[in-house]
């Protein structure tokens, strides 16, 4: 049996016993030739030779075995001599299928060959895969080969143009990496063109219980806030809002200090919040970036370790679906940990928002037909592995729980200043009526839940006191720079790239000097501006 990584080989060998020899190819064993001199002598003088793709003969590729893989191939051939069957057990995606095909082409086995696929490395999954092999899927192989050829036909010639026009600092172009750089540069241009605007409002603290409110209207006209300005710093609709400057806001705050305030209205609205879908590769990278401040490569390296050691399912996927086995495992665990009232009546499914989703795999989830909780694995995993498994477990289990029920209270409070101006303040508070899926997330808050707080009991017509009134200045902000997580999200929205490429693309544009990091923000270099302008 041939898999891709030594760690995976060791784990699977432990499940199968002495009747199986499990070895690793350590990734791809051959690739397109990188220079014309690697081609057969008779092919080196063609115009296409440096591409290693014969564009005059049906785009026929020329592959070579990398010198570093020569010993690996010798070892595999030696093991095959005594084997009765060859099982190709590389990953169940285009790259994995292509690796299996390349192995078949190079090893030329004389024994029966079967393709073996699995989505998780557990004893049950491996035994099931061994018992139900399939043939090599040449459509997947052709798809991977086509993409590899297109990358070469685009990347090599365009990179040469960059070197001639800009210099060797422009190190490369690529089908996905150049688009990623373009997005970062375009965002920076938006920031450069942005003109900030200043505006003021008043923050108030009222009793009872010292709750906070903000000035929202003056004499019946809404007070301007950041979203009322365009990128040039001008108000979008001057006749619909009141713009306060420092002098006016300070005078109004002073004029309200002796005012009597009355609760004009109190409105309560019940609402529900739904859990997020289980992780895809990109959403896992985004969550790890947001919660753990990890880059894409770090996230994928740790996910690879968790997968190869049997803790999570395959980590390169664009699917948000869970198998019936996983749905049952999640629902059983929710019942055991939180009670039957926390389980959704029927298994919850999610639409896929990715433009070019292939959904060849499940979503990323804990492995097995019974999930182990993070606490059960605390002693088995290192700190990084535990942190990522914790996110995966919580996201998976929460996806099958009932909605959180919340109640939002909005209070309008009015007071008249010494100059006769009628000021209206707004205070809002949210209370969780029933936690639902929040119970599983605990220290991983859902977006928008961080600022939830409860207002004191207020009634219409109630007279209250202002304990503090402060004029506060604000400045509009330019569009935020991309972080790795936000750039991956944007690429996915545009249907550019694949789950298996996002982490490497982030590394490429950083390593080649097209962007650099300021904190977690991606900042384009001068070379990036030049490259994007030329392209």
N, C-alpha and C positions, 0 to 999 in steps of 0.2 A: 504494500500500500504506500502511495506517495502523497504526502501533504506538502504544504508550503513552508511551515516553520518547524524548527526542532522542538520548540515547546509543545506545539500541537501534537507532533509525532510521539513525544514521550507520554503525553496524557492519554492519547488514544491507544497506544501500545499497552498501557496498564489496564485498559478495559477489555482488550481482545485476547490477551494471553499469548502463549508461546507459538501457536499455529500461524501467527501473522508476524511479518517483518514490516515495521512502519518506519519509513525514511522521509527525509525532507528535501525538497528541491531548493529551498531557501529563495523563494520568489521565482521570477522568470529565469530561464536558463539560456535564452537567446533573445536577440532583438535586432532591429534594423541595423545594418552596418553604419557606423558613424562617419566613415570617410571612404573615399573612392578606392584607396589602396587595400581596403579589406575585401573588395569584390574580386571575383575571378579575373585573371589577367585580361581576358578577351573583352571584358565588360567595362574596363576602367576608363576608356577614352570617350565614352558616350557623354552627351550633354547632361544626362540625368544621373550619372554615376555617383556624384556626391550626395544625391538624395537617397540612394539605395532603393529607389522605386523606378521601375522601367515604365515611364509614362507612355512609351510607344507600343507597349505590349500588354494592354489591359491593366496597367498600374501594378505590375507584378513586383512584389517586394523581395529584397535580398536580405536574408537573415544570417547572422553569425552567432556562434556560441561565444559568450564572453569568456576570456581566458581564466577568470576567477572561478568559473563553473566547470572547468575541465575535470578536476578531481571529483566533484560531485557526480558528474555523469559517469565517470569510471566506476565509482562506488555503486551507483544505481544499476549499471549494466552487470556488474559482478553479482549483485544480489538477485538479479533476474534469472541468472543461469540455473538456479535451484528452485525457482518459484513455479507454481502450477497455474497461477493466475495473477494478473496485475489489476489492482484497483486504483484508479486515479481519483483521489479524494481532495482535490484543490477546492477553493471557495466556489460557492454556487452563484457566480456572477460572470460578467463578460471576461474580466481579467482572469478569473479562475479557470474558466472554460478554455481560454487561450493558452494558459500555462499547461493544462492537460494535453492540448493538441500539440504544442511544441515538444512536450515530453514524448509523446507518441512518435512524432516525426524524427526525433533524435535517437531515441532508444531502440526503435524498430523491434519491439518485443515479438517473440515467436509463440507466446502463450496467450490464452484468451484475455481480452482487455475489457473492463467495464468501468463506467463512470459512477462514482458514489458521491452523493451529496447529502448534506445535513445543515441544519440551521443553528444547532447548539451542540456542545460537546458534553454530553451526559451518557452514561452507559446505555440507557434506553434508546436515545437518538442514534448512537453509533450502531447498535445492534440492528435497529430498524433500517438504517442506511445500507448496511452490509447485506441484509436480507432482500433489499429491493433496489438493486443497481439499475442503471439505465445506460443508454448509448450516449456517446459524445454528441452534444448539440452544435452542429456546424453552423447554424444560423447565429448563435451567440459568438462563435469563433470568428465568423465573417464580420459581424458587427464590431468586434474589438479590433480586428485587423484594419477595417475601413477607417475607424477613428484614428488608429495609429498612423496610417498612411496620410490622412488629411492633416494631422498634426505636423508631420514631417514636410509635406508639400507647402504648408502655410509657414511653419516656423523657420525653416532654413532660409528660403529666399527673402522673406521679410526681414529676418535678422541681418542678412548681408546688406540690405538696403540701409538699415539703421547704422551699421558699422561705417558704411561709406559716407553717409550724410551727417552723422552725429559723432561717430567715434566709438571706440571700444567700451566706453562707459555705458553705452546702450547695449547691454549684454545679450538680450534676446527679445524675440516676440513670440507670442503663442496664442492659440485660438481662444483660450479662456483667460490666460494671464493678462493679455493686452486689454481685454474688456474690463477686467478688474481694475487695472491701473487707470483706465479711462474714467471709470466711475469715481475713483478717489480724486482724480484731477478735476473732474467736472464739479464735484462737491466743493473743492478748494476754490475754484473760480467763483462759485456762488458766494462763498464766504468773503472773498476779496471784493466782490461787487456790492456786498451788503452794506447798507447805511443804517446805523443804529439810531434809535429814537428814545428819548426820555419821557417818562410819564410818572405821575405820583398818585397815590391813594392813601387811605387811612386804615391802619389796623387798630382794632378796638378789643378791649378785654372787658366783658360784662360779668356782673354777679347775677344770680348765685353761681357758685362753683367755678368762677373765673374761666368762662368759656370764651373762645375767640370768634371774632366776626370781622368782615372786611367791607369797607364802603363800596357799594355797587351802583348806587344811583344818586343823583343830586337834582332836586326839583323835578323828579319824574323822568330824567334823562340818564341813561346808563353811563357810568364812568368808564373811560377808555382803559383797556388793558392791552397786553402785548399782541394778541391776535388781531387787534384792530388796525395794525400798521402793516404796510407792505414792505418789500425788501429795500425800498428807497428811503424808508423812514417817514413816509407820509401816511396820514390817516386814510383808510379806504373809503369811509363815509363820514365826513365831518359833521353832517347835519344830524347824525343819529347818536352821537356820543358826546360827552363832555370831557375835554382834555384838561387835567389839572397840572399846573406847574408847582414848583416848590413853594412859592409865595402863597398861592391860592390854597394849597393843601395845608400848609402850616397855619394860615389864618383860620381856615375852617376848623381844624383840630382845636385851636384855641377857643373859637367861638362855640364849640360843642361841649366844652368841659363843664359848664354849669347847666347844661340842658337836661331835661327830663326825657328819658327814653321809654318807649312803649312797644310792646310786641304787637306788630300789625297782623301777622299771620303765622300759623304753624301748620306745616303740611307733612304728612307721613306717607311714604310710598314703600310698599313691600316689593322686593325684587329677588331674583335668584341668580346665582353665578354658577357657570358650568365648568367642570374640570377640563384641562387641556388634553389633547390627544397624546397617546404614548409617543416616545421619542422616535424620530427619524435621525439619520446621521447629522443633518444640518441643525435640527432643533436641539439635539444633544450638545453639539458644539456651542450653539448660542447660549444655552442654559449654563454650561460649564464656564463660558466666558463671563456671563452676567453674575453668576453666584460665586464662582470659585476664582475668577480672574485668570483663567487658563487660556492659552493659545490653542489653536486647532490641532497642531501636531501633538502637543502634550495630551490633550483629551483623547485623540485617536490612539496614541501609544498605550495609554492606560486602559482604554476600552479593548484594545487588542489583547492585552494581558488578561483581562477579565474573561474575554471570550475563549481564549485558548486554554484557560484553566477551568472552564466549565461553569462560570458564574453568571454570564449573560449570553443572550443569543447574538447572532452575527451582527457586527456593528456598522456595516456599510449597507444601508437600506434607505429607500425613500417611501416606504410604506408606513401607514399609521394603523394598520390592521393587526389584530391579535388572533391566533389560532383558537379553535374551540377549547383545546387543552389549556391554553393560557388564560382564556376568559374564565374558565371554571376555576383555575388555581387562584386567580385574583378575587373572584367572588367568594370562594370558600374562605380565603384569608381575611377579607373584609368582615365577613360574618363572625369569624373567630376572634378577631382583634377589637372590633368596634360594635358588633351587634347587627342583627338582621335589618334593623331600620336604616342602616347606612348603605345597604346594597340596592343598586338600581333594579327596578322590577324586571327588566329584560336587559340582556347584555348591550352595552352602549357601543355604538360604532361611530366613526368619524369620517367626514369627507376629506379627501386628500387635496391640499391646496397647491401642491407642486405642479408646475405646468407640464413637465415632461416625466412625471413619475412612472416608473416601470412596475413597481410593487412586486418584485420577484421574491421578496422575503417578507417576513413579519416585521413589525416594529421592534425596536430594541427593548428587551424586557429581561427580567431574571430568568435564568435557565431552569428547565425541569418542569414536571407536572405538579410540583408543590414548591412554591416560592419560599426561599429562606429569608428571614428578616435581616436587616442590617445588623441588629444586635447579635444575631446568631453567628454572624461572620466576622465580628469585630476582631477576634483573635487570629483569624486566618488571613486577613487582608492588611496590606500596609496602609498608611494614612491616605495616600492619593487614591488607591483602589477603593478604599472604604467610602471616601467622599463621593466618588462617581457612582458606585453601586447604590449608595443611599439615594442619589438623585433618580437613578433608573427605577429603583424599587418604588419610591414614593410616587413617581409620575405614573407608573403602570397601575399600581393599586388604586390610586386616586381616580384614574380614568373610568373605573367601574363602580364608583360610588355615587350616591345621590347628590343633587345640586345643593350648594350652600344657600340657605335662606337668610336674607338680610333685610333690615328695615332702615330706610334713610329718612331722617327728619330734617326739614329745611325751615328755618325761622327767619322772618323779615322783621327788622327792628328799626323804628324811626325816631328821629329827634330833630328839633329845630334849633339852628344856630342863632347867635345873637344878631346876625345880619338878616335873619328871616329865611335863610336857605333851609329846605327840607332834605335832610340826609337820611338815606336808607342803607342799613347794613344787612348783610346776609351771613348767617351761620348755618352750618350743616354738620350733621353727625350720623354715623352709621353704626348699627349694632347688629351683631350676628345672632339671629333668632335660633337657627339650627346649623351647626357647623358643616354637616355633610362631608364632602371630600376634604374640607379644611383640616379635618381631624387627622388625616394621613400626612398632610404636608407639614404641619406644625411649624418648624423653623424655616420652611421654604415658602414664603408668602406668594400668593398669586399676584399678578400685576394689578395695581390699583387698590390692593388691600392694606398696603403699608400704613396709610394715613387714616385708617378707620378709628373713630372715637365716638363716644356717646355724648349727646347734649343733655343738659339737665331738663327736668320737666318744666315746660313753659306753656302758658295759655294765652290765647288772644286777649289783648287789652291789658295784660300784666305790665306793671311799671317796674322797670329794672334800672340799676345804676351802672354807669360806666366807670370802671376802675382804672382805665388807661386808654388814651387816644394818642396815637403816634403817626405823624405824616411819614410815609415811606416812599423813597424814590426807587424807580426801576429803570432798566435799560433793556431794550429789545436785543435778542441774541441772534446771531447768524445761524444757519443750519448747522447742526452738530457734525463734526467729522465722523467718518465711519470708524467703528471698531471692527475687529475681526468678525465678531458675531453679526453685526449689522450688515457688513459687506457680504457675508455668506448668505444672509437672509435676502438681500437684494438680488444677488446672483440667482438664487433659487426662484424668486418671484419672476425674474426675466427668463427663466428656463435655460440658464447658461451653466454649464458644468454638471458634474455628477457627484453623488455623495462621496465616492472614493477619491475625488480630486480636490475637494475644497481645502482640506488641511494643507496639501502640498502646494496649492496655488498661493495660499497666504505665505507660506515659507519662501516660495520662489520670489515673489515680488519684494519681500523684505531682504532676502539674501542678495538679490541682484541690485539693490540700491534704488529701486523705484519708489519705495515708500520707507519711512522710518516711523518709529513709535514715540509719541509724546504721551506718557502714561499708557493708557490703552487705546488712544486715538491714533489712526493712521494718517500720516502727513506725507504728501507727495514731494519728491525731490525735484530739483530743476531739470534733471535728465528726464523725469517722468513727463513734465510739461512739454519738453522738446519732442519726446517720442510720440505723445498723443497728438501734438500739432502736426507732426510729419505724417502719421498714419491717417 
